[in-house]
Amino acid sequence: MSDLDLEKNKFAEKFKEAKLNYLHNLPDKIAEIKLTWEHLNKVEWRLGLLLKMQNLCHNLAGSGGTFGFPQLSEQAKNLELALNTVKYPDDETPEIFKLQKIDDLLMGLQEVELLTLRENEPSTSPIHKSDTIFIIDPDIENAISMSRQLMYYGCKVKIINDLSSLNKGLKTAYPLTIIIDSDMAEKPLNNKTIMQTMQDDWEIRCPIVYISTKDDFESRMRAIKANASAYFTKPTDISLLVERINILSDTLLLEPYRILIVEDDQELAEYYALILERSGIRAFVETKPELALNAILRINPELVVMDLHMPHYSGIDLIRLLRQHQSLYSLPIVLLTSETDLNVQFLAREVGVDDFLMKPIEATHFHDSVLNRVQRARYTNASMSKDSLTGLFVHKKINEFLQMSLNLSSRYNRHLSYAILDIDDFKKVNDTYGHLMGDNILVALSNLLKTHIRSSDFVGRYGGEEFVIIFPETSEADAFKCIELKRKEFAEMKHYAKDEVFHVTFSAGLTSFPEYSDMESIMAEADKALYYSKSHGKNRTTIAD
């Protein structure tokens, strides 16, 4: 590689890092613009503040384009130009229609911010795509079949069928999971079994899954004693295997917890944040209680840790204020206090405090208590907004995202496509193979739908055997290609019921904006198109007329 190529690579890496930093700081930039506008509207109209807001928009318009976010740049520029029309002297408020226009543009800027962050989120594939699953099996035909079906779920797979390839493979890539034939695992290598060599000598610590033609007690017990993480029989149900890999590798898939610390003592607040950040939690600090609400709306924390006594404000009064907002009514709040008066504690419970931590508090106790509370909060939130079987968003969230996407599409005159999918003859599957197998089919399709799509796309389970995909900024033709690809892949998937191998298909209906301009018509016409697919042979996708 030439010196010029090396310099280009260095620049690309630095630019990538700078872009990530920019995205990380973007919510704070938008929040500052929003807070400035709120001050102008609700406190006092000052030309100096207006010029500050205009300058913030000007900088955002320039930086957005620089880092490759043209929508963000365009929206910030429009807001900057609108602010130029309201340069009134101090205390002279502009006409209401001008203020309303800026309100609309600012709302649009926040929507573009959300889409920008969403489109640049890490992949939400059910298995972490940057890692490799090793299949170690001398039966090359079985390994290839398993590999092909795992790839439908977005998995990166490497097949190994001899010892030299195994040693070489483990040196070049650390696997997410190893799937190994049980007979192969017990073969000798370096005076030990292959399984012992991998764990003792090569220090392989990833989950190891046994696959075997045997299903007797002794075979399973040998796998247990060899520290195997799971055991599957051949032929292997791939949907169940993927679910087990997800569980075994869960720590790779979780996003960091987000916690806001509201504490007026700067040093103490930063100390609490440091305790949490050492274990990978994202901790944010707000030392001014009057800014706590804005910080919550900006950060969207999963838990708030708040001091009871702060200058000029009581923690209890602040919690009362937060609970006035419908969206924050169930936000978990932990109160830091040295208060031993039971009456105060009962009052705090009445206004919505979830837990107390008594000062002074040891670092370990603080960390463990907060972690336990935020884990439970995330689980509760997920159970309310996501389907427990498939992990997909439920009916309410689907409608919310569709409406927001339609608002943006209408505002900026951009395409949007909506597809509804229904598994063909699903009742027959349940009646023939049982409801447990039916659940496996639902999980298999949900995992397939979540893979090989953009992070800006939205997948949900509408109910029963119906699924929905929303494609922002996607033409009808492109959405049709995506659905057809997934339809064909799903039809090729093998499902196993005892000694029988069978296939399942789905049908789909597709609509788009601007052909249909509101949520009701988009959903209704998609349903009609789905019905047409069902009544004309099934296993097909129909575009609404």
WOFENJO-V787211 format. One record per residue. N is the residue number from 1. OMEGA is omega in degrees with one decimal (none if undefined). NEAR is the number of other C-alpha atoms within 8 Angstrom. Layout:
BEGIN
n	omega	near
N	OMEGA	NEAR
N	OMEGA	NEAR
END
This chain:
BEGIN
n	omega	near
1	-177.7	4
2	177.3	5
3	179.7	6
4	178.4	6
5	179.0	8
6	179.5	9
7	178.8	8
8	179.1	8
9	178.3	8
10	-179.7	8
11	179.9	8
12	179.4	8
13	179.7	8
14	179.7	8
15	177.5	8
16	178.9	8
17	179.1	8
18	179.2	8
19	177.5	9
20	176.7	8
21	179.4	8
22	178.7	9
23	179.5	9
24	-176.6	7
25	-175.9	8
26	179.4	9
27	178.8	11
28	179.5	8
29	179.8	10
30	-178.5	11
31	179.9	10
32	176.8	8
33	-178.7	11
34	-179.3	9
35	178.4	9
36	179.2	11
37	178.3	10
38	178.2	9
39	179.6	10
40	-175.8	12
41	-168.8	8
42	-176.3	6
43	180.0	7
44	177.4	8
45	-178.6	13
46	-178.6	10
47	-180.0	10
48	178.0	6
49	179.2	10
50	178.5	13
51	176.6	8
52	-179.8	8
53	179.1	11
54	178.9	12
55	177.4	9
56	178.1	10
57	178.6	13
58	179.6	11
59	-179.9	8
60	178.4	12
61	179.3	14
62	-176.4	9
63	179.2	9
64	177.8	12
65	-179.4	11
66	-176.3	7
67	173.2	8
68	178.5	6
69	-173.4	10
70	178.9	8
71	179.2	7
72	-179.6	15
73	-178.6	14
74	-178.4	9
75	177.6	13
76	179.2	13
77	178.6	11
78	179.2	9
79	178.2	13
80	-179.3	12
81	178.8	8
82	178.7	10
83	-179.9	11
84	-178.6	8
85	-177.8	7
86	179.3	8
87	180.0	8
88	176.9	8
89	179.1	8
90	175.4	7
91	177.8	7
92	-173.4	7
93	179.4	6
94	178.8	8
95	-173.9	6
96	-176.8	6
97	176.4	6
98	177.6	10
99	-179.8	9
100	179.0	8
101	180.0	9
102	174.8	11
103	-179.8	8
104	-179.9	8
105	178.9	11
106	175.6	10
107	177.4	8
108	178.1	10
109	178.8	12
110	177.3	9
111	176.9	9
112	176.8	11
113	-179.3	12
114	179.6	8
115	178.8	9
116	179.1	10
117	-178.6	9
118	-178.2	9
119	-178.8	9
120	174.4	7
121	172.9	7
122	179.8	5
123	178.6	8
124	175.4	8
125	-178.9	12
126	174.8	10
127	-176.2	11
128	-170.6	11
129	-177.9	10
130	-179.0	5
131	-174.2	9
132	171.4	14
133	177.1	13
134	171.1	14
135	-179.2	13
136	-174.1	15
137	177.8	13
138	176.6	10
139	-172.4	7
140	179.3	8
141	178.2	6
142	-179.5	8
143	-179.9	13
144	179.0	9
145	178.9	8
146	-179.6	10
147	-178.4	12
148	-178.3	8
149	175.9	10
150	-179.7	13
151	173.9	10
152	-179.2	10
153	178.6	14
154	-177.5	13
155	171.3	12
156	-169.4	11
157	174.6	11
158	-179.6	9
159	178.5	11
160	-178.1	13
161	172.8	11
162	-171.7	8
163	-179.3	7
164	177.5	6
165	179.2	9
166	-179.4	11
167	-179.7	8
168	-178.0	8
169	-179.3	9
170	178.3	9
171	-176.1	7
172	-178.7	6
173	177.1	7
174	-172.6	8
175	170.8	11
176	179.4	11
177	172.4	13
178	172.9	13
179	-172.1	12
180	173.8	14
181	-173.9	12
182	178.4	10
183	178.0	7
184	-177.4	11
185	-175.9	10
186	177.1	9
187	-177.5	8
188	175.0	8
189	-179.7	8
190	178.7	6
191	175.5	5
192	170.4	9
193	177.4	12
194	179.6	12
195	179.6	10
196	179.7	10
197	179.6	12
198	-174.5	10
199	-175.5	10
200	-173.1	8
201	-177.5	7
202	176.6	7
203	175.8	7
204	-175.9	7
205	179.8	5
206	176.2	8
207	178.5	11
208	-176.1	11
209	175.9	13
210	167.6	14
211	-171.7	13
212	172.2	12
213	-176.9	7
214	179.6	6
215	-179.5	8
216	-176.3	6
217	-176.3	6
218	179.7	6
219	179.3	9
220	179.6	10
221	175.8	8
222	177.9	8
223	177.5	12
224	-178.1	9
225	177.6	7
226	179.0	8
227	173.8	6
228	-177.1	12
229	-179.1	10
230	-175.7	8
231	177.8	11
232	177.3	10
233	176.4	10
234	-6.7	7
235	-170.9	6
236	174.1	10
237	-171.6	8
238	-179.0	10
239	177.8	10
240	178.3	8
241	179.5	10
242	178.2	11
243	179.6	8
244	178.1	9
245	177.0	10
246	-178.8	10
247	-177.9	7
248	-175.6	8
249	-170.7	11
250	-176.4	8
251	178.7	5
252	-171.1	6
253	-175.2	8
254	170.9	6
255	178.9	4
256	174.4	7
257	179.0	9
258	-177.1	13
259	176.0	13
260	177.3	14
261	177.4	14
262	-173.9	15
263	-175.0	15
264	177.1	12
265	-174.8	7
266	-177.0	8
267	179.7	6
268	179.3	8
269	-180.0	14
270	176.7	9
271	177.2	8
272	-179.4	10
273	-179.9	12
274	178.5	9
275	-177.1	10
276	-175.5	12
277	179.1	10
278	179.1	7
279	175.5	6
280	177.2	8
281	174.9	11
282	-177.2	10
283	179.0	12
284	-175.8	9
285	171.7	11
286	-176.8	13
287	179.6	10
288	-176.0	9
289	-179.7	12
290	178.2	5
291	-175.9	8
292	-178.7	10
293	179.4	8
294	178.6	9
295	179.5	10
296	-179.6	10
297	-179.4	7
298	-171.5	9
299	-174.0	9
300	-177.4	8
301	175.4	9
302	-179.8	12
303	175.0	14
304	173.4	13
305	-169.9	12
306	175.0	12
307	179.8	12
308	-175.6	10
309	177.2	8
310	-178.5	11
311	174.6	6
312	-176.2	4
313	172.8	9
314	177.0	10
315	179.8	12
316	177.9	10
317	-179.9	8
318	178.3	10
319	176.0	11
320	-179.5	10
321	-179.5	8
322	-177.1	10
323	174.5	11
324	-179.7	8
325	-175.0	8
326	-176.4	6
327	-177.8	5
328	-174.4	9
329	-177.8	9
330	178.9	5
331	-179.8	8
332	179.8	11
333	176.6	12
334	-176.0	13
335	173.3	14
336	-175.6	12
337	169.6	11
338	-177.2	7
339	179.3	7
340	179.6	6
341	-177.3	6
342	179.0	6
343	178.1	6
344	179.8	9
345	177.2	10
346	178.0	8
347	178.8	9
348	177.7	10
349	-177.7	9
350	-177.1	7
351	172.8	10
352	175.0	10
353	-177.6	13
354	-175.8	9
355	177.3	7
356	169.1	9
357	-173.8	10
358	174.3	9
359	-10.2	7
360	-175.2	5
361	178.2	8
362	-176.4	6
363	-177.7	8
364	179.6	6
365	178.6	8
366	-177.8	10
367	-175.3	10
368	-179.3	8
369	-180.0	8
370	-179.8	8
371	179.9	8
372	-178.5	8
373	-177.1	9
374	175.3	12
375	179.2	8
376	179.6	8
377	-179.9	11
378	-179.7	9
379	179.8	8
380	-179.7	8
381	-179.9	8
382	-178.7	8
383	-179.9	9
384	-174.6	7
385	-178.1	10
386	177.0	10
387	-173.5	12
388	-177.7	7
389	-172.2	6
390	-176.2	10
391	179.0	7
392	178.5	11
393	-175.0	12
394	-173.3	13
395	-175.9	10
396	-178.8	7
397	177.5	9
398	-178.6	14
399	179.3	8
400	-178.1	8
401	178.8	9
402	-179.5	10
403	178.3	9
404	-179.3	8
405	177.8	10
406	177.7	13
407	179.6	8
408	179.8	12
409	179.1	14
410	-177.8	10
411	-173.7	6
412	177.1	6
413	-179.1	7
414	-179.4	10
415	170.4	12
416	178.3	17
417	-176.1	16
418	-179.6	14
419	172.6	12
420	-175.0	14
421	179.3	12
422	-179.7	11
423	-177.9	11
424	174.4	11
425	-176.3	6
426	177.9	9
427	178.8	6
428	177.4	7
429	179.2	11
430	-177.8	12
431	-175.6	8
432	-171.1	6
433	178.7	10
434	-176.1	9
435	176.6	8
436	176.2	8
437	176.6	11
438	176.6	12
439	178.8	9
440	178.4	10
441	179.2	10
442	179.3	10
443	-179.9	11
444	-179.7	9
445	-179.5	9
446	178.4	10
447	178.3	12
448	-178.0	12
449	-178.3	10
450	-176.5	12
451	175.7	12
452	171.1	7
453	179.5	7
454	178.1	7
455	178.9	12
456	177.9	9
457	-172.8	10
458	179.3	11
459	179.6	13
460	174.0	12
461	-173.6	15
462	-179.7	11
463	179.3	8
464	179.8	5
465	-179.9	10
466	178.7	11
467	-178.8	12
468	169.4	14
469	176.4	11
470	-177.3	12
471	175.9	12
472	176.7	11
473	-178.7	9
474	179.1	10
475	178.5	10
476	-177.5	11
477	-179.3	6
478	177.8	8
479	178.8	11
480	179.0	11
481	-179.5	8
482	-179.2	8
483	-179.9	10
484	177.3	10
485	-179.5	8
486	178.1	10
487	-179.3	13
488	179.1	8
489	-179.5	9
490	179.9	12
491	-179.7	10
492	-179.2	7
493	177.2	9
494	175.8	7
495	-172.2	10
496	174.4	11
497	-174.3	9
498	-177.7	4
499	-175.6	5
500	173.9	6
501	-179.0	8
502	-179.2	8
503	178.7	9
504	179.2	9
505	171.7	10
506	173.7	14
507	-175.4	16
508	171.2	16
509	-171.8	19
510	172.3	17
511	-177.5	16
512	171.2	13
513	17.4	13
514	179.1	9
515	173.4	6
516	-163.6	9
517	-178.3	10
518	-173.7	7
519	-176.2	9
520	-178.0	6
521	178.3	9
522	-178.2	14
523	-178.2	10
524	-178.9	8
525	175.8	10
526	176.8	16
527	179.2	10
528	179.4	10
529	177.2	14
530	178.8	17
531	178.3	9
532	178.4	10
533	-178.1	16
534	-174.4	12
535	-180.0	7
536	170.9	6
537	-179.3	7
538	179.5	10
539	-179.5	12
540	177.1	12
541	179.5	13
542	175.2	11
543	-178.8	10
544	178.6	10
545	none	2
END
